[in-house]
Amino acid sequence: MNKISTAIKETGAALWIVLMVVLAGFTSCVKEEEFSDDARGNFEALWKIMDEHYCFFGEKNVDWNAVHAKYSLMVDNNMTAGQLFEVLAKMLDELKDGHVNLYSSFDVGRNWSWHENYPSNFSDTLFNKYMGTDYRIAGSLRYRVLDDNIGYVRCSSFSTSIGGGNLDNVLNILAPCRGLILDIRDNSGGLLTDAETLASRFTNEELLVGYIQHKTGTGHNDFSELEEQRLKPSKDLRWQKRVIVLTNRQVYSAANEFVKYMKCCPQATIVGDRTGGGAGMPFSSELPNGWGVRFSACPMFDREKKSTEFGIQPDYQVNLTEADFQKGRDTIIEFARKLINQKP
């Protein structure tokens, strides 16, 4: 268990333990050069941190040297903290990466292009109509049986741990259902271990679900060899019937990984819109003035060795229509119900 990808084969907790070990030396690399705590020093520190450790320059087709030349002209040691923050945040925005953030005490620099200017394909109004008020709650999951004997589970985040007992209870109660709809629309991620824990309930055998790399040097292309990510079946109760996973553009990060895992599970079908992506394991560092920076450090790929940074295409592309919305119908849920009801 000496590689990150090997850790994924063990318990979820082991994944993060090994990740911290691997990145312990990585932190020292980020801070090995001292920069002055002024506007110029903080600009150069941020640019260098990203230059040596960000993992998607090639995928994003970004000339980081050209970015330096562009934004260096905007930096002046007489500028205010707010002005400096604006310049640095705009520089990071060139990467168009939802895992890249700049943190100060007064603002957070972020990029949401992975879901902005796309149809939301999710409605709280419709969700409340389908879920009603007599639903059950198990940890971070809400669930019920729809009127055609199809189980419906809403998983809106992986930020709160999903307990094994919770999952056992959910699957036990929904066991008589003819199929399951697992709605993860608007799930922007959280704990990768929780994504793995949930996915492990939908396979009876160990599956190759993808690959991961980590940085081995300061060059933009200095990466380890592709290392396997394998999903092991849960030792507890597992779902044996069809499961439809609902997605939209706001499915990101750990939720994007969950869709990658489910794509490999034999009874799973993905319905909705392309996910938002976010296939870089994030890591954090600090500027001389104390501002924090988070960035994608370890790229991840699907089982065909293709990057999922820009999202995962569903098996069936389905959009929420205005006509259905006016009728109180969720087009994506109804399509999923149709798939399950058509299955012998």
C-alpha positions in Angstrom: 0.0 0.0 0.0 2.7 2.5 -1.1 0.8 4.3 -3.8 -2.4 6.5 -3.7 -4.2 4.2 -6.1 -3.3 1.2 -4.1 -4.9 2.9 -1.1 -8.1 3.2 -2.9 -8.2 -0.6 -2.9 -8.3 -0.6 0.9 -10.5 1.3 3.3 -11.6 4.9 2.6 -9.6 6.1 5.6 -6.4 4.5 4.2 -6.8 6.6 1.0 -6.4 9.8 2.9 -3.7 8.6 5.2 -1.5 7.6 2.2 -2.4 10.8 0.3 -1.1 12.9 3.2 2.1 10.8 3.3 2.6 11.3 -0.4 2.0 15.0 -0.3 4.0 15.6 2.9 7.2 16.1 0.9 5.1 18.0 -1.7 4.4 20.8 0.8 8.1 21.4 1.4 8.6 21.8 -2.4 5.9 24.5 -2.5 7.7 26.5 0.2 11.3 25.9 -0.6 11.8 29.4 -2.1 11.2 32.5 0.0 9.2 35.4 -1.4 8.7 38.9 0.2 5.4 39.7 1.8 4.4 42.5 -0.6 2.3 42.6 -3.8 5.1 41.5 -6.1 6.3 38.8 -3.7 2.8 37.3 -3.3 2.2 37.4 -7.1 5.5 35.6 -7.8 4.8 33.0 -5.0 1.4 32.2 -6.4 2.5 32.0 -10.0 5.4 29.7 -9.0 3.3 27.4 -6.8 0.9 26.8 -9.7 3.7 26.5 -12.3 5.4 23.7 -10.4 2.4 21.8 -8.9 -0.8 22.4 -10.9 -1.6 19.3 -13.0 -3.9 20.4 -15.9 -1.9 22.9 -17.9 -1.9 20.5 -20.9 -5.6 19.7 -20.7 -6.5 23.4 -20.3 -4.1 24.5 -23.1 -2.9 27.3 -20.9 0.5 29.1 -21.6 1.4 29.8 -17.9 4.4 31.9 -19.0 2.1 34.1 -21.1 -0.2 34.4 -18.1 2.7 35.6 -16.0 3.6 38.3 -18.5 0.0 39.5 -18.7 -0.7 39.8 -15.0 2.7 40.9 -13.9 2.0 44.2 -15.5 -1.0 44.7 -13.2 1.0 44.3 -9.9 2.3 47.2 -8.0 3.6 47.3 -4.4 1.4 50.3 -3.7 -1.8 48.5 -4.5 -4.3 47.6 -1.8 -5.0 44.1 -0.5 -8.3 44.1 -2.4 -6.7 45.2 -5.6 -4.0 42.5 -5.3 -6.6 39.8 -4.5 -8.6 40.8 -7.7 -5.5 40.5 -9.9 -4.4 37.1 -8.4 -7.9 35.7 -8.6 -8.2 36.7 -12.2 -4.9 35.1 -13.0 -6.1 31.8 -11.4 -9.4 32.2 -13.4 -7.4 31.6 -16.6 -7.3 27.9 -15.6 -11.1 27.6 -15.6 -10.9 25.0 -12.8 -13.4 24.6 -10.0 -10.8 23.2 -7.7 -8.7 26.3 -8.0 -9.4 28.8 -5.2 -7.8 31.8 -3.5 -8.7 32.3 0.1 -8.5 35.6 2.1 -10.3 36.8 5.2 -12.6 39.0 3.0 -13.2 36.9 -0.2 -12.8 33.6 -2.0 -11.6 33.6 -5.6 -13.4 30.9 -7.5 -14.3 29.7 -11.0 -17.7 28.2 -11.6 -17.6 27.9 -15.4 -18.1 24.1 -15.1 -21.8 24.7 -14.4 -22.5 28.4 -15.3 -24.2 29.1 -18.6 -25.6 25.5 -18.7 -29.2 24.3 -18.0 -29.6 23.5 -14.3 -31.7 20.4 -15.1 -32.8 20.3 -11.5 -35.7 22.0 -9.7 -36.2 22.2 -5.9 -39.9 22.7 -6.6 -40.1 19.5 -8.5 -37.9 17.6 -6.1 -40.2 18.6 -3.2 -43.2 17.4 -5.2 -41.6 14.0 -5.9 -40.1 13.6 -2.4 -43.2 14.9 -0.5 -43.1 15.2 3.3 -43.3 11.6 4.4 -39.8 10.6 3.2 -37.2 8.8 5.3 -33.8 10.2 6.3 -30.7 8.1 6.8 -27.6 10.2 7.4 -27.1 12.5 4.4 -29.6 10.5 2.3 -33.3 11.2 1.8 -35.4 8.4 0.3 -38.8 7.0 -0.4 -40.8 4.6 -2.5 -42.5 6.2 -5.5 -46.1 5.2 -6.4 -44.9 2.8 -9.1 -42.8 0.8 -6.6 -39.5 2.4 -7.6 -37.1 3.5 -4.9 -35.9 7.1 -5.0 -32.8 8.2 -3.1 -31.5 11.8 -3.0 -27.8 12.2 -2.3 -27.1 16.0 -2.6 -23.5 16.0 -1.1 -20.6 13.8 -0.2 -19.5 16.3 2.4 -21.1 14.4 5.3 -20.0 10.8 5.8 -22.5 8.1 4.8 -22.5 5.3 7.4 -22.6 1.7 6.6 -25.6 1.2 8.9 -27.4 4.0 7.0 -26.9 2.3 3.7 -27.9 -1.1 5.0 -31.2 0.4 6.3 -31.9 2.2 3.0 -31.3 -0.8 0.8 -33.3 -3.1 3.2 -36.3 -0.8 3.1 -36.1 -0.4 -0.7 -35.4 -4.1 -1.4 -38.9 -4.9 -2.6 -38.7 -2.1 -5.2 -38.4 -3.0 -8.9 -35.5 -0.6 -9.3 -33.7 2.4 -7.8 -33.3 6.0 -8.9 -30.2 7.6 -7.3 -30.4 11.4 -7.7 -27.0 13.1 -7.3 -27.9 16.2 -9.3 -26.3 19.4 -7.8 -23.9 17.2 -5.8 -20.7 19.2 -6.0 -18.6 16.7 -4.2 -17.0 16.2 -0.8 -15.3 13.1 0.5 -14.0 10.7 -2.1 -14.2 7.9 0.4 -18.0 8.4 0.7 -18.3 8.2 -3.1 -16.4 4.9 -3.0 -18.5 3.6 -0.1 -21.8 4.3 -1.9 -20.6 2.9 -5.2 -19.3 -0.3 -3.5 -23.0 -1.2 -2.8 -23.6 -1.7 -6.6 -21.1 -4.3 -7.6 -20.5 -7.9 -6.6 -16.9 -8.1 -7.9 -13.8 -5.9 -7.8 -13.8 -3.5 -10.7 -11.1 -1.4 -12.5 -12.8 2.0 -12.4 -9.9 4.3 -13.5 -6.4 5.6 -13.0 -4.6 8.3 -11.0 -1.2 10.0 -11.3 0.8 12.3 -9.0 3.4 14.9 -9.6 7.0 13.7 -9.6 8.8 16.9 -10.4 8.3 20.6 -11.0 7.8 20.3 -14.8 4.3 20.6 -16.3 4.6 17.0 -17.6 6.4 15.4 -14.6 4.0 12.7 -13.5 4.1 9.2 -12.2 2.9 6.3 -14.4 -0.9 5.7 -14.5 -1.9 3.8 -11.4 -5.0 1.7 -11.1 -8.1 2.7 -9.1 -10.1 -0.4 -8.2 -13.5 -0.5 -6.6 -14.1 -3.4 -4.2 -17.6 -4.6 -3.5 -19.0 -3.9 0.0 -18.9 -6.7 2.5 -22.4 -5.6 3.6 -25.8 -5.4 1.8 -25.5 -4.8 -2.0 -28.2 -3.7 -4.5 -28.9 -6.4 -7.1 -31.4 -4.6 -9.4 -31.2 -1.9 -11.9 -30.1 1.6 -10.6 -30.4 4.8 -12.6 -28.1 7.6 -11.6 -29.3 11.1 -12.3 -26.7 13.8 -13.2 -26.4 17.4 -14.2 -23.6 19.9 -14.7 -23.3 20.7 -11.0 -22.1 17.1 -10.3 -18.4 17.8 -9.6 -15.3 16.5 -7.9 -16.0 13.5 -5.6 -19.5 13.2 -7.2 -17.9 13.2 -10.6 -15.7 10.3 -9.4 -18.8 8.5 -8.2 -20.3 8.7 -11.7 -17.0 7.3 -13.0 -17.3 4.4 -10.6 -21.0 3.7 -11.4 -20.3 3.7 -15.1 -18.4 0.5 -14.5 -21.1 -1.2 -12.4 -23.1 -3.7 -14.5 -26.7 -2.7 -13.4 -26.1 1.1 -13.4 -27.3 3.5 -16.1 -26.4 7.3 -16.1 -29.3 9.6 -17.1 -29.3 13.4 -17.4 -26.7 15.9 -18.4 -22.9 15.7 -18.7 -21.3 16.1 -15.3 -19.2 19.2 -14.4 -15.9 17.3 -14.0 -13.3 18.1 -11.4 -10.9 15.2 -11.9 -7.9 16.7 -10.0 -7.3 15.7 -6.4 -7.0 19.1 -4.7 -4.1 20.3 -2.6 -3.5 23.5 -0.6 -0.6 25.9 0.0 -0.1 29.4 1.5 1.2 32.7 0.2 3.6 34.9 2.2 0.7 37.2 3.4 -1.3 34.2 4.7 -3.8 33.8 1.9 -4.5 30.2 1.0 -4.5 28.7 -2.4 -6.1 25.4 -3.4 -5.4 23.7 -6.8 -5.7 20.4 -8.7 -2.6 18.3 -8.0 -3.2 14.7 -9.0 -5.1 14.0 -12.2 -7.6 11.1 -12.4 -8.8 9.2 -15.4 -11.6 6.8 -16.4 -10.9 3.1 -17.1 -10.2 3.9 -20.8 -7.4 6.2 -19.5 -9.3 9.4 -20.6 -9.4 12.4 -18.3 -12.7 13.2 -16.7 -11.7 16.8 -15.8 -14.2 18.1 -18.2 -17.0 15.8 -17.1 -18.6 12.5 -18.0 -21.2 12.0 -20.6 -24.4 10.2 -19.5 -25.7 7.0 -21.1 -28.9 9.0 -22.0 -28.8 12.7 -22.4 -32.0 14.1 -21.0 -32.9 17.7 -20.2 -35.6 19.1 -18.0 -38.2 20.6 -20.3 -40.3 23.7 -19.7 -43.4 21.9 -20.8 -42.9 19.2 -18.2 -42.0 21.7 -15.5 -45.3 23.5 -16.0 -47.1 20.2 -15.6 -45.2 19.4 -12.4 -43.1 16.7 -14.0 -39.4 16.2 -13.8 -38.4 15.0 -17.3 -35.2 13.3 -16.0 -36.9 11.4 -13.2 -39.7 10.3 -15.5 -37.2 9.0 -18.1 -35.5 7.0 -15.4 -38.8 5.6 -14.3 -39.6 4.6 -17.8 -36.3 2.8 -18.2 -36.9 0.8 -15.0 -40.5 0.0 -15.8 -39.5 -1.3 -19.3 -37.0 -3.7 -17.9 -38.3 -7.2 -17.7 
